[in-house]
Amino acid sequence: MKGIIEGRNPVIEILKSGRDVDKILVAKGSKEGSINKIIAMAKDKKIPVQEVDRRKLDQMAESDNHQGVMAYVAAYEYADLNSILNELESKEENPFLIICDEINDPHNLGSILRTANATGAHAVIIPKRRSVGLTAVVAKTSAGAIEYTPVCKVTNLTQTMKMLKEKGIWIVGADMAGENFHYEQDMLGKLAIVVGSEGKGMSRLVKENCDFLVRIPMMGEVTSLNASVAASVLMYEAVRQNQIKK
């Protein structure tokens, strides 16, 4: 399934089709005719539109006819979070979710998906904006996990977290300012683990909406871990605690 759609009519048709579009690139200065229509359609669907230099589009294009516009289309379909939660509730199974706050590196998201699948997580949640989507690189890095572990894209991460808490799901965030080490925190039962972006960590509102913040011991000179590594440490700690309980 193609990750990038090129040309005005193809982009218009993909917007009409209802398929998940991560973002649209428009050449700077292109605001006439069908480009305006594309921008309006994207705005209506709350799809980010980014103006870029036409030369960048020329470099990215696989054809000679991008016409000043490209659409990033998800390589795989996104799942519905409410449907997943309802199914788990009907099975009386405790949700185990991974929340990614503005992860922009496709290799990191792919690695998180791979570990999420290995640890039995029920879904990975990403925000609609300021996050990499399900690209071909994410799919490849996930080593096949993208086929089995659902990814849910949500409009507002903090509102989603509040909804999860209303359903009795505890939310644990990875942060160097955390009061406890990750292995000291109770991770039994209904759980969502939050991992922040590669450079900035969790955003302020996301951090404030966590029930607990935990830190991972750092013994050397480096003061932080790669986002996917930090996520893996917390996921396997949750698995360890639940295995001990059994």
C-alpha positions as CSV (number, residue, x, y, z in Angstrom):
1,M,0.0,0.0,0.0
2,K,1.6,3.3,-1.1
3,G,2.7,5.7,1.6
4,I,2.7,8.9,-0.6
5,I,0.0,10.0,-3.0
6,E,1.1,12.6,-5.7
7,G,-0.9,15.0,-7.8
8,R,-4.0,17.1,-7.3
9,N,-6.7,14.7,-8.5
10,P,-5.3,11.7,-6.7
11,V,-5.0,13.7,-3.4
12,I,-8.6,14.9,-3.8
13,E,-9.8,11.4,-4.4
14,I,-7.9,10.0,-1.4
15,L,-9.5,12.8,0.8
16,K,-12.9,11.8,-0.5
17,S,-12.3,8.1,0.1
18,G,-12.1,8.4,3.9
19,R,-8.7,6.8,4.2
20,D,-6.4,7.9,7.0
21,V,-4.2,10.7,5.8
22,D,-1.3,11.8,8.1
23,K,-0.5,15.1,6.5
24,I,-0.5,17.0,3.2
25,L,2.5,18.8,1.7
26,V,1.8,21.8,-0.6
27,A,4.4,23.7,-2.6
28,K,4.9,27.3,-1.3
29,G,2.9,29.8,-3.3
30,S,0.5,27.2,-4.6
31,K,-2.9,28.5,-3.4
32,E,-4.9,28.5,-6.6
33,G,-7.8,26.4,-7.9
34,S,-7.7,22.8,-6.9
35,I,-5.0,23.4,-4.3
36,N,-7.4,25.7,-2.4
37,K,-9.9,22.9,-2.6
38,I,-7.4,20.4,-1.2
39,I,-6.5,22.7,1.7
40,A,-10.2,23.3,2.5
41,M,-10.9,19.6,2.5
42,A,-7.9,18.9,4.7
43,K,-8.9,21.6,7.1
44,D,-12.4,20.2,7.3
45,K,-11.0,16.7,8.1
46,K,-8.5,18.2,10.6
47,I,-5.5,16.9,8.5
48,P,-2.3,19.0,8.9
49,V,-1.2,20.9,5.8
50,Q,2.5,21.9,5.5
51,E,3.9,24.3,3.0
52,V,7.3,23.2,1.7
53,D,9.7,24.3,-1.0
54,R,8.8,22.9,-4.4
55,R,12.3,21.5,-4.8
56,K,11.6,19.2,-1.8
57,L,8.5,17.8,-3.5
58,D,10.6,17.3,-6.7
59,Q,13.1,15.3,-4.7
60,M,10.4,13.2,-3.0
61,A,8.3,12.6,-6.0
62,E,8.3,9.2,-7.7
63,S,6.7,10.7,-10.8
64,D,7.1,13.9,-12.7
65,N,3.6,15.1,-12.1
66,H,3.2,15.9,-8.4
67,Q,1.5,19.2,-9.3
68,G,2.7,20.9,-6.1
69,V,0.9,18.6,-3.7
70,M,1.5,15.2,-1.9
71,A,-0.4,13.3,0.7
72,Y,1.1,11.0,3.3
73,V,-1.2,8.1,3.6
74,A,-1.0,5.5,6.4
75,A,0.7,2.3,5.2
76,Y,-1.8,0.4,7.4
77,E,-5.3,1.2,8.8
78,Y,-5.7,2.6,12.3
79,A,-7.8,0.9,14.9
80,D,-10.6,2.3,17.0
81,L,-9.6,2.6,20.6
82,N,-13.2,2.4,22.0
83,S,-13.8,-0.8,20.1
84,I,-10.6,-2.3,21.6
85,L,-11.6,-1.2,25.1
86,N,-15.2,-2.6,24.7
87,E,-13.8,-5.9,23.5
88,L,-11.4,-6.2,26.5
89,E,-14.3,-5.3,28.9
90,S,-16.5,-8.0,27.4
91,K,-13.6,-10.5,27.9
92,E,-13.0,-9.2,31.5
93,E,-9.4,-8.6,30.5
94,N,-7.3,-5.8,31.9
95,P,-6.1,-3.3,29.2
96,F,-2.4,-2.9,28.7
97,L,-1.8,0.1,26.5
98,I,1.2,2.1,25.2
99,I,0.8,5.8,24.7
100,C,3.4,7.6,22.5
101,D,3.6,11.4,23.0
102,E,4.9,13.0,19.8
103,I,7.2,10.2,18.7
104,N,8.6,11.6,15.4
105,D,11.2,9.0,14.5
106,P,9.6,6.1,12.5
107,H,12.3,3.7,13.7
108,N,11.4,4.4,17.3
109,L,7.7,3.9,16.7
110,G,8.4,0.7,14.8
111,S,10.6,-0.5,17.7
112,I,7.9,0.4,20.2
113,L,5.4,-1.6,18.2
114,R,7.7,-4.6,18.1
115,T,8.1,-4.6,21.9
116,A,4.4,-3.9,22.5
117,N,3.6,-7.0,20.5
118,A,6.3,-9.1,22.3
119,T,4.9,-8.0,25.7
120,G,1.3,-8.6,24.8
121,A,0.1,-4.9,24.8
122,H,-3.3,-4.5,23.4
123,A,-2.7,-1.3,21.5
124,V,-0.4,1.6,20.8
125,I,-1.9,5.1,20.9
126,I,-0.5,8.0,19.0
127,P,-1.7,11.6,18.6
128,K,-3.1,12.9,15.3
129,R,-0.6,15.8,15.2
130,R,3.1,16.1,15.8
131,S,3.7,12.4,15.5
132,V,4.9,10.0,12.8
133,G,2.2,7.8,11.4
134,L,2.2,4.3,10.1
135,T,4.7,4.7,7.4
136,A,6.6,2.0,5.4
137,V,9.6,2.6,7.6
138,V,7.5,2.0,10.8
139,A,6.2,-1.2,9.3
140,K,9.6,-2.5,8.4
141,T,11.1,-1.6,11.8
142,S,8.3,-3.3,13.6
143,A,9.4,-6.6,12.1
144,G,5.8,-7.6,11.4
145,A,4.3,-6.4,14.7
146,I,2.3,-3.8,12.8
147,E,0.2,-6.6,11.4
148,Y,-0.9,-7.8,14.9
149,T,-0.7,-4.9,17.3
150,P,-3.4,-2.2,16.7
151,V,-2.4,1.4,16.5
152,C,-5.0,4.0,17.5
153,K,-4.7,7.6,16.3
154,V,-6.5,10.1,18.6
155,T,-7.2,13.8,18.2
156,N,-6.4,14.8,21.7
157,L,-4.0,12.8,23.8
158,T,-4.8,14.4,27.2
159,Q,-8.6,13.9,26.6
160,T,-7.9,10.3,25.7
161,M,-5.9,9.9,28.9
162,K,-8.7,11.3,31.0
163,M,-11.1,8.9,29.3
164,L,-8.9,6.0,30.1
165,K,-8.6,7.0,33.8
166,E,-12.4,7.2,34.0
167,K,-12.4,3.5,32.9
168,G,-10.1,2.7,35.8
169,I,-6.9,2.5,33.8
170,W,-3.8,3.7,35.7
171,I,-1.4,5.8,33.6
172,V,2.4,5.6,34.3
173,G,4.8,8.0,32.5
174,A,8.5,7.7,32.0
175,D,10.3,10.8,33.2
176,M,13.7,11.5,34.7
177,A,11.9,13.6,37.4
178,G,9.8,10.6,38.5
179,E,9.5,10.1,42.3
180,N,10.0,6.3,42.1
181,F,12.2,4.0,40.1
182,H,10.2,2.0,37.5
183,Y,10.6,-1.2,39.4
184,E,9.2,0.4,42.6
185,Q,5.9,1.3,40.9
186,D,2.9,-1.0,41.0
187,M,2.1,-1.8,37.4
188,L,-0.5,-4.5,38.0
189,G,-4.0,-4.5,36.6
190,K,-5.4,-2.0,34.1
191,L,-2.4,0.0,32.8
192,A,-1.2,2.5,30.2
193,I,2.5,3.4,29.8
194,V,3.4,6.8,28.4
195,V,6.7,7.4,26.6
196,G,7.7,10.9,25.5
197,S,9.3,12.3,22.4
198,E,13.0,11.6,21.5
199,G,14.2,15.1,22.4
200,K,11.7,16.8,24.7
201,G,10.1,13.9,26.6
202,M,6.5,14.2,27.6
203,S,4.6,17.4,27.0
204,R,3.5,19.4,30.0
205,L,-0.2,18.5,29.8
206,V,0.5,14.8,29.1
207,K,2.8,14.7,32.1
208,E,0.3,16.4,34.3
209,N,-2.3,13.8,33.4
210,C,-0.2,10.8,34.4
211,D,-1.1,9.1,37.6
212,F,2.5,8.3,38.3
213,L,5.9,9.4,37.0
214,V,8.7,6.9,37.2
215,R,12.4,7.1,36.3
216,I,14.8,4.5,35.0
217,P,18.2,4.2,36.9
218,M,21.0,5.8,34.9
219,M,24.5,4.8,36.0
220,G,26.7,6.3,33.4
221,E,27.4,9.7,31.9
222,V,24.5,9.6,29.4
223,T,21.4,11.0,31.1
224,S,18.6,9.7,28.9
225,L,17.6,6.6,26.9
226,N,16.3,6.3,23.4
227,A,12.4,6.5,23.5
228,S,11.9,3.0,22.3
229,V,14.4,1.6,24.8
230,A,12.7,3.4,27.7
231,A,9.4,2.1,26.6
232,S,10.7,-1.4,26.4
233,V,12.1,-1.2,30.0
234,L,8.7,-0.2,31.3
235,M,6.8,-2.7,29.3
236,Y,8.9,-5.6,30.5
237,E,8.6,-4.4,34.1
238,A,4.9,-4.5,33.8
239,V,5.2,-8.1,32.3
240,R,7.5,-9.1,35.2
241,Q,5.2,-7.9,37.9
242,N,2.2,-9.6,36.4
243,Q,4.1,-12.8,35.9
244,I,5.1,-12.8,39.5
245,K,1.5,-12.2,40.6
246,K,0.4,-15.3,38.7
